[in-house]
Amino acid sequence: SGNYYNQGEIRKKELEQSCFLLGIPASDVTVVDHRDLPDNPAVEWDTQLLAAFVLKHIEANNINLVVTFDAGGVSGHANHISLYTALRYKYCSFEIFILFLCLGCCVLVLESVNLFRKYISVLDVPVSCLLPSDALFILTEEETEQARRAMRCHRSQLLWFRHIYMLFSRYMVINSLRLL
């Protein structure tokens, strides 16, 4: 629930507001609040437990595309990396791989880039276009502003460095992804 600073309820509401701005109704937002999956940037979540939650959600909601972090978690956040590890664990297991194929579900992972590339914003577009990826998303100016508005909904998390992130991060403009 995002309760790292004991702000779980506030962060749930912020998430719903952010999703609403992005056109995602609250009924399509699921918050998992489990004592063994704490919001903590230093805690690695249990791979099997998390994989079971994700797979159950995919099956229950007929999901055909999952987008998650890669092994770097974009910022090295242990919870982000745990999501990748859980999906890789499930996806690489033969029976689950077959299930993913039957469900028609594929997994894309967001590429983590080095600190320099992370903060050169649109200047990373030519580099990203030259490097191999399975999917490349370049946002328009309007889409980038929509993403900033959605980020601003997360008031409890808008520390000084996240304002810098919103101004200079390539992830606000460009995202390269690879198939798992």
Buried (B, 14 or more C-beta within 10 A) or exposed (E): BBBBEEBBEBBBBBBBBBBBBEEBEEEEEEEEEEEEBBBEEEBEBBBEBBBEBBBEEBEEEEEEEBEBBBEBBBBEBBBBBBBBBBBBBBBEBEEBEEBBEEBEBBBBBBBBBEEEBBBBBBEBBEBBEEEEBEEBEBBEEEEBEBBEEBBBBBEEBBEEEBEEBBEBBBBBBBBBBBEB
